[in-house]
Amino acid sequence: MRTGWSEVSLDVDRASIVPIYRQIYERLREQILAGALPEETRLPPERTLAERLDVNRSTVVHAYRDLAADGLISQRVGSGSRVASLDGGRPDRSAAVPWWVTLPPWRVGQFPAVLGELAASDHGDSIAFVQGVPPAEPSPLGDLSRSFARVGGDVRFVLTYGDSEGYGPLREAIATRMRGRGCAVDMRDVLVLTGSTQGITLVAQSLAEPGDEIVVEAPTYPGALQIFGIAGLRAIPVPVDEDGMRVDHVEAILRTRRPRFIYTMPSIHNPTGATMNADRRDRLVTLAKRYGVPIVEDDPYGELAAAPVEPLLARDAEYVIYLSSFSKTIAPSLRLGWLVAPRTIYERLLLRKQSYDMASSMYIQAGVREYLERGYDAHVSALRRELMQRRAIAHAAIDRWWPATMRVPKNGDGYYLWATAPREVHARALLANAERRGASFLFGEAFFAQTGGDHNFRLALTPVPRDAIETGIRRIGEAAR
Amino acid sequence: MRTGWSEVSLDVDRASIVPIYRQIYERLREQILAGALPEETRLPPERTLAERLDVNRSTVVHAYRDLAADGLISQRVGSGSRVASLDGGRPDRSAAVPWWVTLPPWRVGQFPAVLGELAASDHGDSIAFVQGVPPAEPSPLGDLSRSFARVGGDVRFVLTYGDSEGYGPLREAIATRMRGRGCAVDMRDVLVLTGSTQGITLVAQSLAEPGDEIVVEAPTYPGALQIFGIAGLRAIPVPVDEDGMRVDHVEAILRTRRPRFIYTMPSIHNPTGATMNADRRDRLVTLAKRYGVPIVEDDPYGELAAAPVEPLLARDAEYVIYLSSFSKTIAPSLRLGWLVAPRTIYERLLLRKQSYDMASSMYIQAGVREYLERGYDAHVSALRRELMQRRAIAHAAIDRWWPATMRVPKNGDGYYLWATAPREVHARALLANAERRGASFLFGEAFFAQTGGDHNFRLALTPVPRDAIETGIRRIGEAAR
């Protein structure tokens, strides 16, 4: 019954942007139409072919369904799939497979659960150094509640959608603040976002197509890697050291490849805490212009730097698309961020943002705009001090409780510490051990597009009470011994 | 200098899912590698080729850039593009074109500005029957503010992201309400959204790929058409009459084509106000199962029906993906909606939702959850009465002020009236005339995927004060004469 079948070649090209089910469909189609697979030839069962090609069964199901729908094969329960008579009509479609079996290929990153884990807050009694959320103290709540109460009385804000670009007075306030950080921003350059994660998806879907390459830092924010994975982008990693992204590596890549954009967090990098030095900033912007590749500057933490730092955007407004957020300076639950983009692509980003959620909540926008004038600056100053104190507590605890072979650079800034365990300690094994002792962190592999991070992990110092930091670090130290 | 060039064929296939710039690149590449375009052949200037092929200049720029980057042609300012020497090295890339010239193809719907227009609220002094926003009265504000004040005091809600699936107690409350409408929904089937527009993009990007076909109603919600356009989907239109979608047309389509899903608004359809009858509902669900094509049920208005109506979801939970929203029952500025999806695809939708905004605002979710117990039901009842009164006022005004040749069915429900002008009156011309007299509406073509709607228009009865309805309708009537 397998006559003809075993002779035909059916390789799949995993590097191709053509989905694998489509490749299978196309190769079989060719061979059927060319007569290499004659009428009544029995195709291998879906499971068998899936194993042979090392693909999901649903991939083969999908390919077969398309062949059946085109009348090229017939499928009968119990007797499998056979090459159809090409002069007959279309086969009966009433025996269709369930629709969810033949969905488009499901692209996700290496660790699909990671974004959800970064959002979820329930860690039981564990001291969980996991989420990048602001500390409970200093709390923005008092002034924030008063700000919301003030706008809550104005019916216009609560009932309408508002402009998709964002609430005018908020865009103006953001532009003014960006000018204070050295960037020549007009309010018309500002697009309000429902969190800066939305901005990452926005550039991933607007500036690139599935299969395109982009440059990312290694390590980098796992949420961004997940988003790039869903968008079908291929990330080329570039190392980060204490002075930020290794721009010499970026240059080597741009000489031979054509990435769609360079994704970087130059100020208080997540997870290393490093800030890119001025020479590299100059060089990076120069490279972007020479090779015609834009920079996506993700800057949720820059305002929290101990010493003020200018965004890359201050150096160039045509080749830098800037993203930021109020999640790390006020509260993530507001889901409010913004981007600054050149006029050349503003409209394109705006229309796609509309497709995600029409416009960001006017209620939230108006409340935050009030708060920017009310308590924001004092809160950010207090938060900056709190972060420095937490870092000092954590470093002292590490010096005291961790083996000297576990390295944590002291030069960084912001919410996180990036630890390197000795070669014989796998970070995921350490995590399992630490969890049993009541402490947890995010393992390093989640921060790398391809390989790397096996011996690294990130401690978020903010989601736990300040006086739990030393205990948590001690538990991890005990787990490491 | 054009030797060789004029003989080569270079057609583009506009129906192909391969982007046109890529088609141009591939055809030229073939011909260069095959020697049909020998070394030093001058390619036509970008503008010339763009005109010849009737494409945007940037499409050709993009194709040429890729050819140059592959070393197949060389580009020099002033002397244009020539076929390169194939044994040489890569050409100098330092003369790269600006990055925004070579972005991926920009796909939008037929009327890209329409979503923004539906969101924007500033219409000056005009009586604008444009936006689908709840009326100013009855106002939910009193109870809503009290609900927000109650959650504002709880630090956990304001500081964290919360689960991407949504806030547990809100999901539970939504599931309970859905069960009250005849649907067997568990809270784990509910995914909270930042407005139901987000749900439309979610299904468009998760269940289909660019180039895929879907079935839509004609007319239908212009925002959905815009989203499907951005996602690269091809919409097959099916007419709507006073009993809803013409399901016999759906059947004819499913017999010969393989759409990815059927997008329908069966209860208080936008813009016609029609509700699908029971026979058609049965038949539609049967067809979905027979042909293996899921139904996307968009139901932002169903709860406002004068007589209670069960969602399609009540008939089948495996072939129906249900979307709804609090935008039309409370306020759009909350940006809060939800979907109910089968377990087979819940995870897929969840991960993509995370890429849009991590999670919906916990602050908003907690506030609305309070309000669901506090004032929601009374508000929805009052809103239902208000809508019926507004419809009565509008129909009376139409009878009085409009020529009898302008037809508006009286059987509908909800926010909108769908008007048909006589053949000699183009709705966009009528709009221009009405705007001069201080009234406006949304022209009918925006509601059709392809052609249609030239003589139709939609009146939203809710964004204007109740006592302005008659004046606005009179102005449109005067414009029509």
Interface residues (C-beta under 8 A of the other chain):
Chain A: P19 D66 A69 R90 R93 S94 A96 V97 P98 W99 W100 T102 L103 P104 W106 V108 P112 L115 G116 L118 A119 A120 S121 Q131 V133 P134 A136 S139 P140 L141 L144 S145 F148 A149 G152 G153 V155 R156 F157 V158 L159 T160 Y161 G162 D163 S164 T194 G195 T197 Q198 I200 T201 S206 L207 A208 E209 D212 G223 Q226 I227 I230 A231 R255 R258 R290 Y291 G292 V293 P294 E318 Y319 S327 A331 P332 S333 L334 R335 P342 T344 I345 R348 L350 L351 R352 Q354 S355 Y356 D357 M358 A359 S360 S361 M362 Y363 I364
Chain B: P19 D66 A69 R93 S94 A96 V97 P98 W99 W100 T102 L103 P104 W106 V108 P112 L115 G116 L118 A119 A120 S121 Q131 V133 P134 A136 S139 P140 L141 L144 S145 F148 A149 G152 G153 V155 R156 F157 V158 L159 T160 Y161 G162 D163 S164 T194 G195 T197 Q198 I200 T201 S206 L207 A208 E209 D212 G223 Q226 I227 I230 A231 R255 T256 R258 R290 Y291 G292 V293 P294 E318 Y319 S327 A331 P332 S333 L334 R335 P342 T344 I345 R348 L350 L351 R352 Q354 S355 Y356 D357 M358 A359 S360 S361 M362 Y363 I364
